[in-house]
């Protein structure tokens, strides 16, 4: 063999080996996990994904990959912990939030799923969030979110099919068939409606999600202890209190007296996704039983009045609580009058609208706008639901004060 050619081949092999050795271990394990998932080798995928997380525990991408591997293997509880860890590391991961919600539905925890969708709805595509809400038992809200997306004109075929399935989950079969027909030929449409009929006959939402994902829950030993998301060190901001005085000398007790047992705080769960700060209770010392004659006891303060809700009223912000979408301004006006007369929370507020045109149809979105933060708008929406209203939160998109048709001609603005 030519010596020069041999040396070149040896050098090339050395370069490749050095590049392979230089690759981060977590990335190599992640690539192995992806390849195993593609080949449906679920055991190997889980093992490689766990190795990736162990090598880089603070990387949300590997936590997400591990959740996918667990879910593909039917390990819903472990998948739930991994998706929650990914969100704790990076709240902008809408895919992790959606997967976490679906996993909680698969575990039979619809209330927790709805809470996740409410908290992280801003980072989950509306077309996916709406269907997940319907699967979580809130079909009315899910349909409303999807209808708003479809009427907005930017919906794709998947979003329209999600709306059709949400209609089916709500028992609105004529609308489900009509919406599904926009993207399906007659033969496929009939097959799809039959599939959805079987799908909606499932009594448990967990069974529906398992059918949708194609994976039923199986045996799950749980996520390994070594992969638990470690809390980040807390920064001490408050002034450090002086150390307590030394304890008094021990008191000799009789033989009958029993020593009080020590209180041991329970260790935090290794699979907990959200790390809370340690609870520090402030205990006020009791006053001395000896009271000087010159001091008069203070009168007990009057009990504080409870606030009816924990939200602030609109004040010019960019978030909107949408109440519905209607075919005309007159229908929107009538809807507002009904809501305003029935729900006292809406009184003294000004409604807003925005017009959306899709093809030959025009829709009027009715809303209360001007919330400074999404969290404040969500709290208002939650309070409105407890009083019998329907709503969801979005960002403002051209919403303006509602102009009502004046009886006999002209227009007038809705007044506070």
PyMOL commands that set and color helices and strands:
alter all, ss='L'
color gray80, all
select helices_A, chain A and resi 3-22+25-38+42-55+60-72+76-89+94-106+110-123+126-135+139-151+157-169+173-180+186-200+205-213+225-227+329-342+344-346+374-386
alter helices_A, ss='H'
color red, helices_A
select strands_A, chain A and resi 319-326+352-358+361-371+392-395+400-401+403-405+411-413
alter strands_A, ss='S'
color yellow, strands_A
deselect
rebuild
show_as cartoon
